[in-house]
């Protein structure tokens, strides 16, 4: 259901539903101007059903935003969209802030890079495309200190990776770091116990 901040998700969900029901033709095409009874009837049914579905997914308290004289589903959607319109400059600043502020927390490095790529894609849609290798370099710079060796190697050799290359290298580096940590923990366990504990070794090695 539509609320004050979820228009994008609301629209995406409705368009998917209408497409799956084969009712989205009135949103994609204009009403046929030439005489074709089959196509005209199909368009009219799509428009009528789409308008009903759109309006029922708008809470009663918001339904006044749709003018009474609208006659097409496309007009209904446009009327709702106007209430959520943002100035391009403000939206660009918001997305830029999102890109800069997104930090790796608990997700995997693959998931983190994909999140950053998604935000970069938003900027592209807003007319601020960045070359893929530039996006990759910016994401690499934002990774935590665990990836300093990878970052310094990248800078020293003046490499240029795509974002997909970055994912591959970072996942590999993450596996190396995990392996090193296990080896370190194993050495510490052996040193503290004075002998090799088969059970402990099997747990750390798994």
C-alpha positions in Angstrom: 0.0 0.0 0.0 1.2 3.5 -0.9 2.6 5.6 2.0 4.6 8.8 2.3 7.9 7.4 1.3 7.6 4.1 -0.7 6.5 5.3 -4.1 9.4 3.6 -6.0 8.7 0.2 -4.4 4.9 0.7 -4.8 5.2 1.5 -8.5 7.6 -1.3 -9.2 5.3 -3.8 -7.5 2.2 -2.6 -9.4 3.9 -2.6 -12.8 5.1 -6.2 -12.1 1.5 -7.3 -11.1 0.0 -5.6 -14.2 2.6 -7.1 -16.5 2.0 -10.6 -15.0 -1.7 -10.2 -15.5 -1.1 -8.9 -19.1 -2.9 -5.7 -18.2 -0.1 -3.2 -18.7 -0.7 -2.4 -22.4 -2.6 0.8 -21.5 0.5 2.0 -19.6 2.9 1.1 -22.5 0.9 2.2 -25.5 -1.6 4.8 -26.6 -5.2 3.8 -27.4 -5.4 2.6 -31.0 -6.5 5.4 -33.3 -7.4 3.2 -36.2 -10.3 0.8 -36.3 -9.3 -2.5 -34.8 -12.0 -3.8 -32.6 -9.9 -6.5 -31.0 -6.9 -4.3 -30.1 -9.2 -1.4 -29.0 -11.2 -3.7 -26.7 -8.0 -5.2 -25.3 -6.6 -1.7 -24.6 -9.9 -0.5 -23.0 -10.0 -3.6 -20.7 -6.4 -3.0 -19.7 -7.0 0.6 -19.0 -10.2 -0.1 -17.0 -8.6 -2.9 -14.9 -5.4 -1.0 -14.4 -7.2 2.1 -13.1 -9.1 0.0 -10.6 -6.0 -1.8 -9.4 -4.0 1.4 -9.1 -6.7 3.3 -7.2 -7.4 0.4 -4.8 -3.7 0.4 -3.9 -3.9 4.1 -2.9 -5.1 4.6 0.7 -8.4 6.5 0.9 -6.7 9.4 2.6 -4.5 9.9 -0.5 -7.0 9.3 -3.2 -7.7 13.0 -3.6 -4.4 13.5 -5.3 -5.8 11.8 -8.4 -8.0 14.4 -10.3 -11.6 13.3 -10.9 -11.4 13.9 -14.7 -8.5 11.4 -15.4 -9.5 8.7 -17.9 -6.4 6.6 -18.2 -4.3 4.5 -15.9 -1.2 6.3 -17.2 -2.8 9.6 -15.9 -3.5 8.1 -12.5 0.1 6.9 -12.2 1.4 10.3 -13.4 -0.7 12.1 -10.8 0.7 10.0 -8.0 4.2 10.4 -9.3 4.0 14.2 -9.3 3.6 14.1 -5.5 6.9 12.2 -5.2 8.9 14.2 -7.7 12.3 15.4 -6.6 14.5 18.2 -8.0 17.3 16.5 -9.9 20.0 18.3 -8.0 18.6 17.4 -4.6 18.2 13.7 -5.6 21.8 13.6 -7.0 23.1 15.0 -3.7 21.1 12.4 -1.8 22.4 9.5 -3.9 26.0 10.8 -3.7 25.7 11.0 0.1 24.3 7.4 0.0 27.3 6.2 -2.0 29.8 7.9 0.3 28.2 6.8 3.5 27.6 3.2 2.7 30.3 1.2 4.6 31.0 -2.5 4.9 29.5 -3.8 8.1 28.4 -7.4 8.5 27.7 -8.3 4.9 30.1 -10.3 2.7 32.5 -8.3 0.5 30.6 -9.5 -2.6 27.3 -8.2 -1.2 29.0 -4.9 -0.2 30.4 -4.2 -3.6 27.1 -5.1 -5.2 25.3 -2.6 -2.9 27.8 0.1 -4.0 27.3 -0.8 -7.7 23.6 -0.4 -7.2 23.9 3.1 -5.8 26.3 4.0 -8.7 23.6 2.8 -11.1 21.2 5.2 -9.5 23.6 8.1 -10.2 23.8 6.9 -13.9 20.0 7.1 -14.2 20.2 10.7 -12.8 22.7 11.7 -15.5 25.9 11.2 -13.6 27.5 8.2 -15.2 31.0 7.2 -14.0 33.3 4.8 -15.9 33.1 1.3 -14.4 36.8 1.2 -13.5 36.3 4.5 -11.6 33.5 3.1 -9.6 35.6 0.0 -8.9 38.5 2.2 -7.6 36.1 4.2 -5.4 34.7 1.0 -3.9 38.1 -0.4 -3.3 39.1 2.8 -1.4 36.1 2.4 0.8 36.9 -1.2 1.9 38.2 -1.7 5.5 41.8 -2.0 6.5 41.7 -5.8 6.1 42.0 -5.1 2.3 45.0 -2.7 2.6 47.4 -5.2 0.9 45.1 -5.6 -2.1 44.5 -1.8 -2.2 48.2 -1.0 -2.1 49.0 -3.6 -4.8 46.3 -2.0 -7.0 47.7 1.5 -6.5 51.4 0.4 -6.9 50.8 -1.4 -10.1 48.4 1.2 -11.4 45.8 -1.4 -12.2 42.4 -0.8 -13.7 39.7 -3.2 -12.7 36.0 -3.4 -13.6 33.6 -3.8 -10.8 33.2 -7.5 -11.6 37.0 -7.9 -11.5 36.9 -6.2 -8.1 34.4 -8.7 -6.8 36.6 -11.6 -8.0 39.8 -10.2 -6.4 38.1 -9.1 -3.2 36.5 -12.5 -2.7 39.8 -14.2 -3.3 41.5 -11.8 -0.9 38.8 -12.5 1.7 39.4 -16.2 1.4 43.2 -15.7 1.9 42.5 -13.6 5.0 40.3 -16.2 6.4 42.8 -18.9 5.8 45.6 -16.9 7.4 43.4 -16.2 10.4 42.8 -20.0 10.8 46.5 -20.7 10.6 47.3 -18.0 13.1 44.6 -19.4 15.5 46.0 -22.9 15.1 49.6 -21.7 15.9 48.3 -19.8 19.0 46.3 -22.8 20.2 49.4 -25.1 19.8 51.6 -22.6 21.6 49.3 -22.2 24.5 48.7 -25.9 25.0 52.2 -27.1 24.3 50.9 -30.0 22.1 48.7 -30.5 19.1 45.0 -31.1 20.1 43.5 -33.2 17.2 40.0 -32.0 18.0 41.0 -28.3 18.2 43.1 -28.6 15.0 40.1 -30.1 13.1 37.8 -27.3 14.3 40.2 -24.6 13.3 41.0 -26.2 9.9 37.3 -26.7 8.9 
